Amino acid sequence: MPATCNVVVLISGSGSNLQALIDSTGTDNPARIRAVISNRADAYGLQRAEAAGIPTRTLDHKQYADRESFDQALIEIIDSYDAELVILAGFMRILSPAFVRHYHGRLLNIHPSLLPKYKGLHTHQRALQANEKEHGCSVHFVTEELDGGPVVLQAVIAIHSSDTPENLAQRIHTQEHRIYPLAMRWFAEGRLQLGQAGVELDGQPLPANGQQLPN
Ligand code: GAR
């Protein structure tokens, strides 16, 4: 295991997960966030990175003819930081198969639902409409299937009758900020791997819905 692990984080917006990742780094954590890249110049997360002294880049997808050429430019920037792990933290772009293959086994995403339930958008509203009793968030390895890659870690919360999509989103965010730093640390410590049969933690296969974080 390397002494440190170079991490590049991709964002599109507020970057509260990025902040949780930044706050979790320190001398006892081998993860080093080398750069933060946004496809939007106005993403607040860029300011969070700058405040933490982390280099930032903006790559505007609208300047590229197609998804493939944007993703290729993104790969070149990411690889210039010798990234060993790429973390999608509210990066609201669908990635091309070539991009996903390039980072196979070292590309993580966080999604605001208990995958495989509620892939895609508006997850909180959809969980409420379906009268779910529980909701949550998932960290997963990214594969070519949108929000479909093997799950690493989940946090589950109870849905209350008074919940709205907005306050549910807030409560889920709090859980996201617990599980994403943990998954980054596991990977950086060399404990987390995407093996032939799925996700392994400390060499042991995890269940299909990943490790469940106790409340
Ligand atoms: C998070 O809730 C994350 O789960 C979601 O975007 C939000 C970003 O918040 N990602 C997706 O929906 C990806 N499918 P943040 O910018 O405050 O970290």
py3Dmol code that shows the C-alpha trace and the ligand (Angstrom):
import py3Dmol

protein = """\
ATOM      1  CA  MET A   1       0.000   0.000   0.000  1.00  0.00           C
ATOM      2  CA  PRO A   2       1.395   3.452  -0.885  1.00  0.00           C
ATOM      3  CA  ALA A   3       2.047   5.801   2.022  1.00  0.00           C
ATOM      4  CA  THR A   4      -0.462   8.224   0.541  1.00  0.00           C
ATOM      5  CA  CYS A   5      -3.232   7.978  -2.037  1.00  0.00           C
ATOM      6  CA  ASN A   6      -3.778  10.746  -4.600  1.00  0.00           C
ATOM      7  CA  VAL A   7      -7.449  11.650  -4.896  1.00  0.00           C
ATOM      8  CA  VAL A   8      -9.163  13.918  -7.432  1.00  0.00           C
ATOM      9  CA  VAL A   9     -12.727  15.038  -6.686  1.00  0.00           C
ATOM     10  CA  LEU A  10     -15.226  16.039  -9.385  1.00  0.00           C
ATOM     11  CA  ILE A  11     -18.107  18.366  -8.496  1.00  0.00           C
ATOM     12  CA  SER A  12     -20.847  20.412 -10.128  1.00  0.00           C
ATOM     13  CA  GLY A  13     -22.398  22.264  -7.207  1.00  0.00           C
ATOM     14  CA  SER A  14     -22.384  23.110  -3.527  1.00  0.00           C
ATOM     15  CA  GLY A  15     -19.740  20.567  -2.602  1.00  0.00           C
ATOM     16  CA  SER A  16     -20.919  19.742   0.911  1.00  0.00           C
ATOM     17  CA  ASN A  17     -19.663  16.189   0.368  1.00  0.00           C
ATOM     18  CA  LEU A  18     -16.366  17.610  -0.843  1.00  0.00           C
ATOM     19  CA  GLN A  19     -16.196  19.584   2.408  1.00  0.00           C
ATOM     20  CA  ALA A  20     -16.751  16.419   4.444  1.00  0.00           C
ATOM     21  CA  LEU A  21     -13.979  14.702   2.470  1.00  0.00           C
ATOM     22  CA  ILE A  22     -11.624  17.646   3.009  1.00  0.00           C
ATOM     23  CA  ASP A  23     -12.428  17.753   6.731  1.00  0.00           C
ATOM     24  CA  SER A  24     -11.658  14.038   7.055  1.00  0.00           C
ATOM     25  CA  THR A  25      -8.124  14.341   5.688  1.00  0.00           C
ATOM     26  CA  GLY A  26      -5.213  14.755   8.031  1.00  0.00           C
ATOM     27  CA  THR A  27      -2.009  13.125   9.083  1.00  0.00           C
ATOM     28  CA  ASP A  28      -3.648   9.832  10.106  1.00  0.00           C
ATOM     29  CA  ASN A  29      -5.490   9.511   6.754  1.00  0.00           C
ATOM     30  CA  PRO A  30      -3.491   8.468   3.665  1.00  0.00           C
ATOM     31  CA  ALA A  31      -5.975  10.163   1.290  1.00  0.00           C
ATOM     32  CA  ARG A  32      -4.635  13.376  -0.267  1.00  0.00           C
ATOM     33  CA  ILE A  33      -7.036  15.482  -2.316  1.00  0.00           C
ATOM     34  CA  ARG A  34      -4.726  16.757  -5.080  1.00  0.00           C
ATOM     35  CA  ALA A  35      -7.329  18.652  -7.117  1.00  0.00           C
ATOM     36  CA  VAL A  36     -11.004  19.514  -7.400  1.00  0.00           C
ATOM     37  CA  ILE A  37     -12.493  19.772 -10.885  1.00  0.00           C
ATOM     38  CA  SER A  38     -15.881  21.255 -11.744  1.00  0.00           C
ATOM     39  CA  ASN A  39     -17.779  21.414 -15.019  1.00  0.00           C
ATOM     40  CA  ARG A  40     -19.382  24.641 -13.748  1.00  0.00           C
ATOM     41  CA  ALA A  41     -17.382  27.780 -12.978  1.00  0.00           C
ATOM     42  CA  ASP A  42     -19.982  28.906 -10.397  1.00  0.00           C
ATOM     43  CA  ALA A  43     -19.894  25.707  -8.323  1.00  0.00           C
ATOM     44  CA  TYR A  44     -19.574  26.771  -4.671  1.00  0.00           C
ATOM     45  CA  GLY A  45     -17.438  23.705  -4.021  1.00  0.00           C
ATOM     46  CA  LEU A  46     -14.586  25.406  -5.913  1.00  0.00           C
ATOM     47  CA  GLN A  47     -14.478  28.054  -3.180  1.00  0.00           C
ATOM     48  CA  ARG A  48     -14.424  25.345  -0.526  1.00  0.00           C
ATOM     49  CA  ALA A  49     -11.412  23.749  -2.236  1.00  0.00           C
ATOM     50  CA  GLU A  50      -9.609  27.072  -2.586  1.00  0.00           C
ATOM     51  CA  ALA A  51     -10.209  27.826   1.096  1.00  0.00           C
ATOM     52  CA  ALA A  52      -8.516  24.508   1.880  1.00  0.00           C
ATOM     53  CA  GLY A  53      -5.558  25.286  -0.407  1.00  0.00           C
ATOM     54  CA  ILE A  54      -6.498  22.596  -2.949  1.00  0.00           C
ATOM     55  CA  PRO A  55      -5.867  23.336  -6.667  1.00  0.00           C
ATOM     56  CA  THR A  56      -9.056  23.734  -8.709  1.00  0.00           C
ATOM     57  CA  ARG A  57      -9.879  23.454 -12.382  1.00  0.00           C
ATOM     58  CA  THR A  58     -13.032  24.243 -14.324  1.00  0.00           C
ATOM     59  CA  LEU A  59     -13.795  22.336 -17.499  1.00  0.00           C
ATOM     60  CA  ASP A  60     -16.960  23.607 -19.174  1.00  0.00           C
ATOM     61  CA  HIS A  61     -18.668  20.749 -20.978  1.00  0.00           C
ATOM     62  CA  LYS A  62     -20.444  23.247 -23.249  1.00  0.00           C
ATOM     63  CA  GLN A  63     -17.087  24.027 -24.872  1.00  0.00           C
ATOM     64  CA  TYR A  64     -16.818  20.471 -26.224  1.00  0.00           C
ATOM     65  CA  ALA A  65     -18.471  19.014 -29.314  1.00  0.00           C
ATOM     66  CA  ASP A  66     -19.540  15.804 -27.604  1.00  0.00           C
ATOM     67  CA  ARG A  67     -19.389  13.780 -24.405  1.00  0.00           C
ATOM     68  CA  GLU A  68     -16.414  11.736 -25.563  1.00  0.00           C
ATOM     69  CA  SER A  69     -14.160  14.742 -26.233  1.00  0.00           C
ATOM     70  CA  PHE A  70     -15.135  16.376 -22.915  1.00  0.00           C
ATOM     71  CA  ASP A  71     -14.431  13.161 -21.041  1.00  0.00           C
ATOM     72  CA  GLN A  72     -11.065  12.756 -22.799  1.00  0.00           C
ATOM     73  CA  ALA A  73     -10.048  16.278 -21.734  1.00  0.00           C
ATOM     74  CA  LEU A  74     -11.209  15.441 -18.201  1.00  0.00           C
ATOM     75  CA  ILE A  75      -9.091  12.262 -18.171  1.00  0.00           C
ATOM     76  CA  GLU A  76      -6.014  14.237 -19.193  1.00  0.00           C
ATOM     77  CA  ILE A  77      -6.465  16.724 -16.339  1.00  0.00           C
ATOM     78  CA  ILE A  78      -7.224  14.040 -13.757  1.00  0.00           C
ATOM     79  CA  ASP A  79      -4.226  11.944 -14.803  1.00  0.00           C
ATOM     80  CA  SER A  80      -1.927  14.974 -14.633  1.00  0.00           C
ATOM     81  CA  TYR A  81      -2.477  14.790 -10.842  1.00  0.00           C
ATOM     82  CA  ASP A  82      -1.469  11.088 -10.766  1.00  0.00           C
ATOM     83  CA  ALA A  83      -4.894  10.244  -9.382  1.00  0.00           C
ATOM     84  CA  GLU A  84      -5.212   6.805  -7.821  1.00  0.00           C
ATOM     85  CA  LEU A  85      -8.828   7.418  -6.818  1.00  0.00           C
ATOM     86  CA  VAL A  86     -11.455   9.596  -8.517  1.00  0.00           C
ATOM     87  CA  ILE A  87     -14.429  10.672  -6.421  1.00  0.00           C
ATOM     88  CA  LEU A  88     -17.671  11.974  -7.911  1.00  0.00           C
ATOM     89  CA  ALA A  89     -19.219  14.308  -5.336  1.00  0.00           C
ATOM     90  CA  GLY A  90     -22.369  15.724  -6.891  1.00  0.00           C
ATOM     91  CA  PHE A  91     -20.826  15.649 -10.383  1.00  0.00           C
ATOM     92  CA  MET A  92     -23.979  15.893 -12.456  1.00  0.00           C
ATOM     93  CA  ARG A  93     -22.684  14.586 -15.769  1.00  0.00           C
ATOM     94  CA  ILE A  94     -23.180  11.163 -17.272  1.00  0.00           C
ATOM     95  CA  LEU A  95     -19.760   9.713 -17.999  1.00  0.00           C
ATOM     96  CA  SER A  96     -18.861   7.911 -21.216  1.00  0.00           C
ATOM     97  CA  PRO A  97     -18.008   4.180 -21.213  1.00  0.00           C
ATOM     98  CA  ALA A  98     -14.406   5.073 -22.134  1.00  0.00           C
ATOM     99  CA  PHE A  99     -14.094   7.286 -19.035  1.00  0.00           C
ATOM    100  CA  VAL A 100     -15.630   4.670 -16.737  1.00  0.00           C
ATOM    101  CA  ARG A 101     -13.380   1.931 -18.142  1.00  0.00           C
ATOM    102  CA  HIS A 102     -10.273   4.100 -17.737  1.00  0.00           C
ATOM    103  CA  TYR A 103     -10.950   4.389 -13.981  1.00  0.00           C
ATOM    104  CA  HIS A 104     -12.337   0.896 -13.426  1.00  0.00           C
ATOM    105  CA  GLY A 105     -12.042  -0.029  -9.738  1.00  0.00           C
ATOM    106  CA  ARG A 106     -10.924   3.451  -8.690  1.00  0.00           C
ATOM    107  CA  LEU A 107     -13.997   5.588  -9.404  1.00  0.00           C
ATOM    108  CA  LEU A 108     -16.515   6.163  -6.592  1.00  0.00           C
ATOM    109  CA  ASN A 109     -19.889   7.925  -6.596  1.00  0.00           C
ATOM    110  CA  ILE A 110     -22.381   8.843  -3.909  1.00  0.00           C
ATOM    111  CA  HIS A 111     -26.079   8.582  -4.632  1.00  0.00           C
ATOM    112  CA  PRO A 112     -28.992   9.769  -2.461  1.00  0.00           C
ATOM    113  CA  SER A 113     -30.934   6.507  -2.247  1.00  0.00           C
ATOM    114  CA  LEU A 114     -30.632   2.956  -1.029  1.00  0.00           C
ATOM    115  CA  LEU A 115     -29.406   1.501  -4.304  1.00  0.00           C
ATOM    116  CA  PRO A 116     -30.548  -0.399  -6.284  1.00  0.00           C
ATOM    117  CA  LYS A 117     -33.718   1.553  -5.436  1.00  0.00           C
ATOM    118  CA  TYR A 118     -34.272   4.985  -6.976  1.00  0.00           C
ATOM    119  CA  LYS A 119     -31.509   5.375  -9.476  1.00  0.00           C
ATOM    120  CA  GLY A 120     -31.532   8.735 -11.265  1.00  0.00           C
ATOM    121  CA  LEU A 121     -32.996  12.038 -10.065  1.00  0.00           C
ATOM    122  CA  HIS A 122     -35.612  13.208  -7.496  1.00  0.00           C
ATOM    123  CA  THR A 123     -34.892  10.286  -5.209  1.00  0.00           C
ATOM    124  CA  HIS A 124     -36.364  11.841  -2.026  1.00  0.00           C
ATOM    125  CA  GLN A 125     -39.664  12.737  -3.662  1.00  0.00           C
ATOM    126  CA  ARG A 126     -39.929   9.296  -5.232  1.00  0.00           C
ATOM    127  CA  ALA A 127     -39.222   7.519  -1.931  1.00  0.00           C
ATOM    128  CA  LEU A 128     -41.939   9.599  -0.207  1.00  0.00           C
ATOM    129  CA  GLN A 129     -44.454   8.993  -2.991  1.00  0.00           C
ATOM    130  CA  ALA A 130     -43.848   5.254  -2.728  1.00  0.00           C
ATOM    131  CA  ASN A 131     -44.564   5.381   1.034  1.00  0.00           C
ATOM    132  CA  GLU A 132     -41.177   3.948   1.856  1.00  0.00           C
ATOM    133  CA  LYS A 133     -40.459   3.480   5.542  1.00  0.00           C
ATOM    134  CA  GLU A 134     -36.737   3.871   5.042  1.00  0.00           C
ATOM    135  CA  HIS A 135     -34.462   5.889   2.816  1.00  0.00           C
ATOM    136  CA  GLY A 136     -30.745   6.497   2.681  1.00  0.00           C
ATOM    137  CA  CYS A 137     -27.647   6.970   0.603  1.00  0.00           C
ATOM    138  CA  SER A 138     -25.072   4.739  -1.039  1.00  0.00           C
ATOM    139  CA  VAL A 139     -21.421   4.940  -2.018  1.00  0.00           C
ATOM    140  CA  HIS A 140     -20.701   2.720  -5.004  1.00  0.00           C
ATOM    141  CA  PHE A 141     -18.034   1.914  -7.540  1.00  0.00           C
ATOM    142  CA  VAL A 142     -18.984   3.389 -10.904  1.00  0.00           C
ATOM    143  CA  THR A 143     -19.626   1.071 -13.830  1.00  0.00           C
ATOM    144  CA  GLU A 144     -21.168   1.695 -17.212  1.00  0.00           C
ATOM    145  CA  GLU A 145     -24.678   1.243 -15.811  1.00  0.00           C
ATOM    146  CA  LEU A 146     -25.896   4.593 -14.446  1.00  0.00           C
ATOM    147  CA  ASP A 147     -26.082   4.411 -10.620  1.00  0.00           C
ATOM    148  CA  GLY A 148     -25.754   0.653 -11.043  1.00  0.00           C
ATOM    149  CA  GLY A 149     -22.230  -0.163  -9.871  1.00  0.00           C
ATOM    150  CA  PRO A 150     -21.423  -2.396  -6.877  1.00  0.00           C
ATOM    151  CA  VAL A 151     -22.347  -0.797  -3.551  1.00  0.00           C
ATOM    152  CA  VAL A 152     -19.647  -0.166  -0.931  1.00  0.00           C
ATOM    153  CA  LEU A 153     -21.453   1.488   1.943  1.00  0.00           C
ATOM    154  CA  GLN A 154     -24.974   2.588   2.855  1.00  0.00           C
ATOM    155  CA  ALA A 155     -26.547   4.639   5.628  1.00  0.00           C
ATOM    156  CA  VAL A 156     -30.241   4.098   6.337  1.00  0.00           C
ATOM    157  CA  ILE A 157     -32.674   6.494   8.029  1.00  0.00           C
ATOM    158  CA  ALA A 158     -36.352   6.131   8.951  1.00  0.00           C
ATOM    159  CA  ILE A 159     -38.847   8.216   6.993  1.00  0.00           C
ATOM    160  CA  HIS A 160     -41.214  10.221   9.262  1.00  0.00           C
ATOM    161  CA  SER A 161     -44.807  11.026   8.292  1.00  0.00           C
ATOM    162  CA  SER A 162     -43.926  14.733   8.450  1.00  0.00           C
ATOM    163  CA  ASP A 163     -40.993  14.424   6.042  1.00  0.00           C
ATOM    164  CA  THR A 164     -40.841  16.557   2.898  1.00  0.00           C
ATOM    165  CA  PRO A 165     -38.409  16.065   0.011  1.00  0.00           C
ATOM    166  CA  GLU A 166     -36.469  19.077   1.302  1.00  0.00           C
ATOM    167  CA  ASN A 167     -35.929  17.997   4.892  1.00  0.00           C
ATOM    168  CA  LEU A 168     -35.334  14.415   3.816  1.00  0.00           C
ATOM    169  CA  ALA A 169     -32.614  15.718   1.493  1.00  0.00           C
ATOM    170  CA  GLN A 170     -31.037  17.521   4.445  1.00  0.00           C
ATOM    171  CA  ARG A 171     -31.103  14.454   6.662  1.00  0.00           C
ATOM    172  CA  ILE A 172     -29.669  12.312   3.871  1.00  0.00           C
ATOM    173  CA  HIS A 173     -26.895  14.853   3.320  1.00  0.00           C
ATOM    174  CA  THR A 174     -25.851  14.446   6.959  1.00  0.00           C
ATOM    175  CA  GLN A 175     -25.543  10.703   6.359  1.00  0.00           C
ATOM    176  CA  GLU A 176     -23.647  11.210   3.103  1.00  0.00           C
ATOM    177  CA  HIS A 177     -21.098  13.230   5.033  1.00  0.00           C
ATOM    178  CA  ARG A 178     -20.518  10.218   7.284  1.00  0.00           C
ATOM    179  CA  ILE A 179     -20.188   7.500   4.667  1.00  0.00           C
ATOM    180  CA  TYR A 180     -18.201   9.184   1.891  1.00  0.00           C
ATOM    181  CA  PRO A 181     -15.135  10.049   4.008  1.00  0.00           C
ATOM    182  CA  LEU A 182     -15.156   6.520   5.398  1.00  0.00           C
ATOM    183  CA  ALA A 183     -15.197   4.950   1.925  1.00  0.00           C
ATOM    184  CA  MET A 184     -12.381   7.280   0.775  1.00  0.00           C
ATOM    185  CA  ARG A 185     -10.300   6.300   3.803  1.00  0.00           C
ATOM    186  CA  TRP A 186     -10.892   2.571   3.266  1.00  0.00           C
ATOM    187  CA  PHE A 187      -9.746   2.890  -0.334  1.00  0.00           C
ATOM    188  CA  ALA A 188      -6.728   5.032   0.551  1.00  0.00           C
ATOM    189  CA  GLU A 189      -5.712   2.526   3.222  1.00  0.00           C
ATOM    190  CA  GLY A 190      -5.812  -0.253   0.617  1.00  0.00           C
ATOM    191  CA  ARG A 191      -8.695  -1.997   2.416  1.00  0.00           C
ATOM    192  CA  LEU A 192     -11.342  -1.504  -0.269  1.00  0.00           C
ATOM    193  CA  GLN A 193     -11.231  -3.187  -3.667  1.00  0.00           C
ATOM    194  CA  LEU A 194     -13.434  -4.006  -6.593  1.00  0.00           C
ATOM    195  CA  GLY A 195     -12.696  -7.684  -7.172  1.00  0.00           C
ATOM    196  CA  GLN A 196     -13.977 -10.140  -9.789  1.00  0.00           C
ATOM    197  CA  ALA A 197     -16.956 -11.078  -7.630  1.00  0.00           C
ATOM    198  CA  GLY A 198     -17.763  -7.618  -6.309  1.00  0.00           C
ATOM    199  CA  VAL A 199     -16.681  -5.276  -3.546  1.00  0.00           C
ATOM    200  CA  GLU A 200     -14.160  -6.536  -1.020  1.00  0.00           C
ATOM    201  CA  LEU A 201     -13.275  -4.975   2.303  1.00  0.00           C
ATOM    202  CA  ASP A 202     -10.160  -6.350   3.965  1.00  0.00           C
ATOM    203  CA  GLY A 203     -10.218  -9.189   1.417  1.00  0.00           C
ATOM    204  CA  GLN A 204     -13.760 -10.263   2.360  1.00  0.00           C
ATOM    205  CA  PRO A 205     -16.703  -9.886  -0.039  1.00  0.00           C
ATOM    206  CA  LEU A 206     -19.363  -7.370   1.038  1.00  0.00           C
ATOM    207  CA  PRO A 207     -23.087  -8.107   0.677  1.00  0.00           C
ATOM    208  CA  ALA A 208     -24.796  -6.831  -2.491  1.00  0.00           C
ATOM    209  CA  ASN A 209     -26.052  -3.713  -0.691  1.00  0.00           C
ATOM    210  CA  GLY A 210     -22.630  -3.013   0.796  1.00  0.00           C
ATOM    211  CA  GLN A 211     -21.623  -2.396   4.373  1.00  0.00           C
ATOM    212  CA  GLN A 212     -24.416  -0.825   6.453  1.00  0.00           C
ATOM    213  CA  LEU A 213     -23.325   2.035   8.654  1.00  0.00           C
ATOM    214  CA  PRO A 214     -24.923   1.806  12.101  1.00  0.00           C
ATOM    215  CA  ASN A 215     -26.651   5.001  13.280  1.00  0.00           C
TER     216      ASN A 215
END
"""
ligand_1 = """\
18
GAR
C -25.547 14.744 -3.082
O -26.755 14.596 -2.382
C -25.275 13.531 -3.942
O -25.763 12.342 -3.371
C -26.006 13.874 -5.191
O -25.764 15.247 -5.388
C -25.662 15.865 -4.110
C -24.451 16.780 -4.107
O -24.410 17.563 -2.950
N -25.544 13.096 -6.288
C -26.350 12.543 -7.199
O -27.544 12.686 -7.195
C -25.628 11.713 -8.254
N -26.542 10.838 -8.906
P -23.112 18.365 -2.555
O -22.702 19.180 -3.792
O -23.552 19.266 -1.454
O -22.074 17.402 -2.152
"""
view = py3Dmol.view(width=600, height=400)
view.addModel(protein, "pdb")
view.setStyle({"model": 0}, {"cartoon": {"style": "trace"}})
view.addModel(ligand_1, "xyz")
view.setStyle({"model": 1}, {"stick": {}})
view.zoomTo()
view.show()
